[in-house]
Amino acid sequence: MSARERLPNRRRCESFEFEHAGLAFTMTAGFCLDGRVAEIFLSSNKPGSLIEAIARDAAVTVSIALQFGADLETIRGALTKDHDGRPATLLGAALDALLARSEVSP
C-alpha cells in the first residue's frame, strides 16, 4: 500500500453549489500544488440531517482515497448510474459537477 499524501497546511480550494434529486449541496475541493484534487467537502442545505451526514461521510471517503493515490475519474466511473447514464447518487453528481467545472476552469 502506498503512503497517504500529506497536504500542505495552506492550499488552493474552490467552492460551488450543485443540485441532485431536488436537493441543494455545496462542494469545496482542495487541490495539491500540482493541481490535482486532493480532498472534497460536501454539505447540504439541511444541517443535522441524514443526507448531510451521508454527504460528509462520502466526501471523507473520497478524500482519503485521493490522498492514497486513487484517480478521481476512476472513482467517478465506478459509481452507480441511473438508466440514462447520469449519476444515481449525490456523490456521483458531486464528482460530475467537479469534473465538468474543472474542464471549464483554467
C-alpha positions in Angstrom: 0.0 0.0 0.0 1.3 3.5 -0.8 1.7 6.1 1.8 -1.0 8.8 2.3 0.0 12.1 0.7 0.4 14.8 3.3 -1.3 18.0 2.2 0.1 21.5 2.7 -1.4 23.5 5.5 -2.5 26.1 3.0 -3.8 25.0 -0.4 -5.9 26.3 -3.2 -9.6 25.5 -2.9 -12.8 26.2 -4.8 -16.4 26.1 -3.6 -19.5 25.8 -5.7 -23.2 24.7 -5.4 -25.0 22.0 -7.3 -28.3 20.1 -7.1 -29.1 16.5 -7.1 -32.5 14.8 -6.6 -34.1 18.2 -5.9 -31.7 19.0 -3.0 -29.1 21.7 -2.9 -25.5 20.9 -2.0 -22.2 22.8 -1.6 -18.9 21.3 -2.5 -15.4 22.5 -1.7 -12.5 20.9 -3.5 -8.9 21.3 -2.2 -6.0 21.0 -4.6 -2.5 19.7 -4.4 0.3 22.0 -5.6 0.3 20.3 -9.0 -3.4 21.0 -9.5 -4.8 17.5 -8.7 -7.9 17.4 -6.5 -6.7 16.2 -3.1 -9.9 16.4 -1.0 -13.5 17.3 -1.2 -16.0 18.5 1.4 -19.8 18.2 0.9 -22.6 19.8 2.8 -26.4 20.1 2.2 -28.8 22.9 3.0 -30.2 20.7 5.7 -27.6 20.7 8.5 -28.0 17.9 11.0 -30.0 15.7 8.6 -29.2 12.2 7.4 -28.4 13.5 3.9 -25.9 15.9 5.4 -24.2 13.1 7.3 -24.1 10.9 4.1 -22.7 13.8 2.1 -19.9 14.4 4.7 -19.0 10.7 5.0 -18.9 10.3 1.2 -16.5 13.3 0.9 -14.2 11.9 3.7 -14.0 8.6 1.9 -13.2 10.1 -1.5 -10.6 12.4 0.1 -8.8 9.6 1.8 -8.8 7.6 -1.4 -7.4 10.5 -3.4 -4.7 11.0 -0.8 -3.7 7.4 -1.2 -3.4 7.8 -4.9 -6.8 6.9 -6.3 -7.8 8.6 -9.6 -10.8 10.9 -9.4 -12.0 9.7 -12.9 -11.8 6.0 -11.7 -13.8 6.7 -8.6 -16.4 8.7 -10.6 -16.7 5.9 -13.2 -17.2 3.2 -10.6 -20.3 4.9 -9.0 -23.9 3.9 -9.7 -25.6 5.5 -12.7 -29.3 5.7 -13.5 -30.9 4.3 -16.6 -29.9 7.4 -18.6 -26.3 7.1 -17.6 -26.5 10.1 -15.2 -25.3 9.8 -11.6 -27.7 8.0 -9.4 -26.2 9.3 -6.1 -25.2 12.5 -4.5 -21.5 11.6 -4.7 -21.7 10.8 -8.4 -23.4 14.1 -9.0 -20.8 15.9 -7.0 -17.9 14.4 -8.9 -19.6 15.0 -12.2 -20.1 18.7 -11.2 -16.5 18.9 -10.1 -15.0 17.4 -13.2 -17.3 19.5 -15.5 -16.2 22.6 -13.6 -12.5 21.7 -13.9 -12.9 21.2 -17.7 -14.0 24.8 -18.0 -11.7 26.5 -15.4 -8.1 27.2 -16.1 
